[in-house]
Amino acid sequence: MVHGRSHSREFKLDVVQQAASGEKRPAQICREHGIAANLLVRWRKEYAARGEAAFGAAADSGSASQERRIAELERLCGQLALENAALKRGLTLCRSRSSTR
């Protein structure tokens, strides 16, 4: 297995579409193309989340695309911070109730 090589957009789309078709098992696809199973999993997740834009066309590599991605990641971080705070509050409440019994 070669590490650090880059694959073309077309190659990634082809591999993901082969996996999606169900004609071959993921392990077989990985063997045939010489890629790691976790790489196929990552490509499939990216494709599921963003479709063909996941692997970016040449025009998609601009700063506007990066700014959208940063904004989405910032939104996700904020959401996770809120969920984390709510879970901490719930845990504190549970602990305080169980210690009063």
N, C-alpha and C positions, 0 to 999 in steps of 0.2 A: 504494500500500500504506500503510495507516494503522499507525503504530507506537504502542505503549503502550496499546492498547485491551484490554479484558478480554473474554473470551468465557465464556458460560455453560457450566456442566457439561454440559447437554444438547447444546449446539452441539458441544463437543469430542467427546463420545461419538458423535454423529452422524457427524462428519467421520472419526473413527478407524474407525468401523464401515464407512463407505463405502470407505475405503482397504483394510480387511481383506477386504471382499467380493470385491475384484479386478475389479469391473465397470467401474471407471474407473481410469485411471492417476493416480498421485499428482499429477502436474503439472496434470492436468485438474481434479482436486478443488481444488487450491490456487487455480487461476484462478477457478473458479466461486465460491469462498467468499472470495476476496481475502486469502488468507493466504500467508505465505512457506513455501517448501518445508522449510526447517530447522525451522519451528514444527511442521509436520505430523510430521516425523521425531521431534521431541522428544515430542510427544503420543503417538505410537505406542510409543515406548520406555517412557514412563510407564505407558501402558495395559498393555503386555506385562509390565511388572514388578509392577504393583499392581492390575490389572483396573480395575473401575469405581471403586474407592477412590482411584485416581490423581488424579481430578479433584475429589475431596472433596465430600461432601454437607455441608449446613449443620451437622449434628451432628458431623461429623468434624473440624471446625476447632478443637476444644478442646485444652486443654493435654496431655491424655493422648496424643492423636495426635502432637502435637509431641514429646513425651518419647520415644515409640516411635521416631520418625524420628531424633531425636538419638542414641538408643542404637544404632540401626542404622548411622548414619554413623560413630559412634565405633568400632563393631566393625569396620567396613570400613577405617577409618584404621589400626587396629591390625594388621589382616591385611596391608594394603599395606606397613606399616612392617616387618613380619616378612619379607615377600617381598623388599623392597628390601635388607634386611640380608643375606639369603641370596644375592641376586644380587651384592652387593658382595664377600662372602666368596669366591664363585666366581670373580669377576673377579680378585681379588687372588691366588688360587691359580693361575689361568691365567697371569697375568703373572709370578709367581715361577717357575713351571715353565718358561716360555718363555725367561726370562733366564738360567736355569742351563744351557741347552743350547748 
